[in-house]
């Protein structure tokens, strides 16, 4: 099994360097072009299944990059909930703990990082079990946090817990090959 891990293309909030959680924007023109370019790079790859976060930017990227397949969305692939930090400019004045995790002393409604890892790993456990031992290509489209967390599923969580640091770049793909 090969897993093609895709991060959504650029949005206007990416350009503005704003925290983009569950209230993000759809792809902008550059983001659509990135998804189209990725689709050309993946041309010839036949996907058995395409999964995506329910967020419009991830769904659109998955559909374009997979050559038009309608992705199956899964709530466990939702972005890390940054609570009231959603939309904030990411700069030296923003209160963060590790990586891009907002400090709960300053922001309400921030998801527990361990719970985030648990839900993403739960999705991955089910996916790996469903396709174990099969020669198939699977696409997963998500976000900076989600792609970073999926990388941690395969490579371990960094000592500092910063799953964001393991992410795929906007409109790009990373491939994992599993023999299990």
Steps between C-alpha positions, in 0.01 A plus 500: 500500500613849419355799681520833321478769768392833350477843660238735362608775264547861601220715640496873566551430872827320416620815320398717794682263740184454704408203716266288286302244688142401446395843374741505207446619148467311172794477262608816325623506138852397604358217712295367209809521276701309762233228511494482120881471488490224759233327291734509200782356714270219616356434156510128441460413869176309542351566842296230668358761737533870578437634851484859611429734785148643463649849454433640152867577432600137563205350310572717196870416506424127527254510212736691270819312594336157468378567149139571592420236761250608765676461834340329796514748785574398856455722807818357653695682225364839608777749578627543853244723671684822583191644669493878534845524339339416162574784260767662719819622336786263574786720617726552800211648704281191468495281811602149397620202703667257258521563128168654399298379799321798657552550874175419683574773756430754223261321262175317568390175338843370400501124444719283719799393282486143637131473402586630152771237462260234629231581241742519206674178608157334533426587137840368394462175697169432324640592159807280539287208623250542213764488226766283670696281263336644189682663210295820495553875489313710755487881513445692822450878468530719803662795667834605646408343834339189352781421258751556780308267731476229232878526456531448877288185464773354280810664647415566864403817681788744554623531858356851522160387364511737201304306237467819294874481422443173313248640252492487124529833316190658342394317185766231540501129569704252703480125435516223760536137398373231735554127479261421786 
